[in-house]
Amino acid sequence: MTGQSGIRRYEAQDQAAVRDLFVRINRELAPAHLKEQFETYIALALRDEIDRIPSYYSASRGASFWVAVDEHGLMGNFGLEPAAGDTMELRRMYVGSEFRRRGLGRLMLAHAERVALDQGSARMLLSTSELQEAAILLYRSAGYQLVREEVATAATNRTVGSSLRRYYFEKELIGRGT
């Protein structure tokens, strides 16, 4: 990334672009037979999380939301949310389709790990669905270990439900050198 490019904390002016990226990617991911379920999920996640990023990812809770931008605008984003103990959870890591396969996902993941370490976290937890094969490959290649799988049956702001398989990965950050 060059010029005005970089990864920075979310600002109010990013709201429309983050919302658009979230909607676009989830519509891209939706298999034809699950279009309606994805629309329900999108509406729920917008209401409960994406449209209220400043309060949902409140620094007072130890959470944060980040954007990757270049001179033209938003390329990707991710959130960090405290989990149990000394664990941080990576959430909402999305890269716009026009910016994929350029190393941006790996760069954002490394940034997220550095932020988590700086905040005193010893491990990172993340999850993704069976539909996100590129994400699964990225996480595995970055040293994340599969810790569990589940079949999501109910829609929440974290999952579409609809019997999609969800994979949970974890990585020890201490001593790994990010």
C-alpha positions as CSV (number, residue, x, y, z in Angstrom):
1,M,0.0,0.0,0.0
2,T,1.3,3.4,-0.9
3,G,0.5,7.1,-0.6
4,Q,-2.4,7.7,1.8
5,S,-2.6,3.9,2.3
6,G,-2.5,2.1,5.6
7,I,-4.4,0.5,8.4
8,R,-6.0,2.9,10.9
9,R,-8.7,3.0,13.6
10,Y,-12.2,3.3,12.3
11,E,-13.6,6.8,12.2
12,A,-17.2,8.0,11.8
13,Q,-16.6,8.9,8.1
14,D,-15.9,5.2,7.4
15,Q,-19.5,4.1,8.4
16,A,-21.0,4.0,4.9
17,A,-18.1,2.2,3.3
18,V,-17.8,-0.4,6.1
19,R,-21.6,-1.0,5.8
20,D,-21.4,-1.3,2.0
21,L,-18.4,-3.8,2.2
22,F,-20.2,-5.9,4.8
23,V,-23.4,-6.1,2.7
24,R,-21.5,-6.7,-0.6
25,I,-19.3,-9.5,0.7
26,N,-22.2,-11.3,2.5
27,R,-24.3,-11.2,-0.7
28,E,-21.3,-12.5,-2.7
29,L,-21.0,-15.4,-0.2
30,A,-24.6,-16.4,-0.2
31,P,-25.3,-19.6,-2.1
32,A,-28.5,-19.4,-4.2
33,H,-30.5,-21.6,-1.8
34,L,-29.6,-19.4,1.2
35,K,-30.2,-15.9,-0.3
36,E,-33.2,-15.2,2.0
37,Q,-31.3,-16.5,5.1
38,F,-28.3,-14.3,4.3
39,E,-30.6,-11.2,3.9
40,T,-32.0,-11.9,7.4
41,Y,-28.5,-12.3,8.7
42,I,-27.3,-9.1,7.1
43,A,-30.2,-7.1,8.5
44,L,-29.6,-8.6,12.0
45,A,-25.8,-7.9,11.9
46,L,-26.4,-4.3,10.6
47,R,-28.8,-3.6,13.4
48,D,-26.9,-5.2,16.2
49,E,-23.3,-4.5,15.2
50,I,-22.3,-2.9,11.9
51,D,-24.5,0.2,12.2
52,R,-23.3,0.8,15.8
53,I,-19.6,0.2,15.5
54,P,-18.5,3.0,17.9
55,S,-20.6,1.5,20.8
56,Y,-20.2,-2.2,19.8
57,Y,-16.4,-1.9,19.5
58,S,-16.0,0.5,22.4
59,A,-12.5,1.1,23.7
60,S,-13.8,1.0,27.2
61,R,-14.6,-2.7,26.7
62,G,-11.1,-3.2,25.2
63,A,-12.5,-3.6,21.7
64,S,-11.5,-1.8,18.5
65,F,-12.4,-1.6,14.8
66,W,-9.9,-1.0,12.1
67,V,-10.0,-0.1,8.4
68,A,-7.5,-0.6,5.6
69,V,-7.6,2.3,3.2
70,D,-5.8,3.7,0.2
71,E,-6.2,7.0,-1.6
72,H,-9.4,5.8,-3.1
73,G,-11.1,4.6,0.1
74,L,-11.9,1.5,2.0
75,M,-10.1,-1.8,1.0
76,G,-10.9,-3.9,4.0
77,N,-11.7,-3.9,7.7
78,F,-11.6,-6.0,10.9
79,G,-12.7,-5.7,14.5
80,L,-11.1,-6.9,17.7
81,E,-13.2,-7.9,20.7
82,P,-12.0,-9.3,24.1
83,A,-12.9,-12.9,24.7
84,A,-12.4,-15.0,27.8
85,G,-9.2,-14.5,29.8
86,D,-6.2,-13.2,27.8
87,T,-7.8,-13.9,24.5
88,M,-8.8,-11.4,21.8
89,E,-11.3,-12.4,19.1
90,L,-10.8,-11.3,15.5
91,R,-14.2,-10.3,14.0
92,R,-15.5,-8.9,10.7
93,M,-12.3,-9.3,8.7
94,Y,-13.3,-8.5,5.1
95,V,-11.3,-7.5,2.1
96,G,-13.1,-6.0,-0.9
97,S,-13.1,-8.3,-3.9
98,E,-11.1,-5.9,-6.0
99,F,-8.3,-6.0,-3.4
100,R,-8.0,-9.7,-2.9
101,R,-4.9,-11.8,-3.6
102,R,-2.6,-8.9,-3.0
103,G,-1.6,-9.8,0.6
104,L,-4.0,-7.3,2.3
105,G,-5.7,-10.0,4.3
106,R,-2.3,-11.2,5.6
107,L,-1.3,-7.6,6.4
108,M,-4.5,-6.9,8.3
109,L,-4.2,-10.2,10.2
110,A,-0.6,-9.3,11.3
111,H,-1.8,-5.9,12.3
112,A,-4.6,-7.4,14.4
113,E,-2.1,-9.7,16.1
114,R,0.2,-6.8,17.0
115,V,-2.7,-4.8,18.4
116,A,-3.8,-7.8,20.5
117,L,-0.3,-8.3,21.8
118,D,0.0,-4.6,22.6
119,Q,-3.2,-4.9,24.6
120,G,-1.8,-7.8,26.6
121,S,-3.5,-10.7,24.8
122,A,-1.7,-14.0,24.6
123,R,-3.9,-15.6,22.0
124,M,-6.2,-14.8,19.1
125,L,-9.5,-16.6,18.5
126,L,-11.4,-16.3,15.2
127,S,-14.1,-18.1,13.3
128,T,-15.3,-18.4,9.8
129,S,-17.8,-20.4,7.8
130,E,-17.3,-23.2,5.4
131,L,-18.1,-20.7,2.5
132,Q,-14.9,-18.7,3.2
133,E,-12.3,-21.1,1.8
134,A,-9.7,-18.4,1.2
135,A,-10.0,-17.2,4.8
136,I,-9.5,-20.7,6.1
137,L,-6.4,-21.1,4.0
138,L,-5.1,-17.7,5.2
139,Y,-5.6,-18.6,8.9
140,R,-4.0,-22.0,8.6
141,S,-1.0,-20.6,6.7
142,A,-0.6,-17.9,9.4
143,G,-0.3,-20.6,12.2
144,Y,-3.9,-20.8,13.4
145,Q,-5.0,-24.2,14.7
146,L,-8.6,-25.5,14.3
147,V,-10.0,-25.9,17.9
148,R,-13.6,-26.8,17.1
149,E,-16.4,-26.9,14.5
150,E,-20.1,-26.5,14.9
151,V,-23.1,-26.4,12.7
152,A,-24.9,-23.1,13.2
153,T,-28.6,-23.5,13.3
154,A,-29.8,-20.1,14.5
155,A,-29.1,-16.7,12.9
156,T,-27.3,-14.2,15.1
157,N,-25.2,-11.2,14.4
158,R,-22.3,-13.7,14.2
159,T,-23.7,-16.4,12.0
160,V,-26.2,-17.0,9.2
161,G,-27.3,-20.2,10.8
162,S,-29.0,-22.4,8.2
163,S,-26.8,-25.5,9.0
164,L,-23.6,-23.8,7.8
165,R,-20.5,-25.3,9.3
166,R,-18.4,-22.8,11.3
167,Y,-14.8,-23.3,12.1
168,Y,-13.1,-21.8,15.1
169,F,-9.3,-21.2,15.1
170,E,-6.9,-20.1,17.7
171,K,-3.3,-19.0,17.8
172,E,-0.9,-18.4,20.7
173,L,0.6,-14.9,20.1
174,I,3.3,-14.9,22.8
175,G,6.6,-16.0,21.4
176,R,5.3,-16.5,17.8
177,G,6.7,-13.3,16.4
178,T,4.0,-11.6,14.4
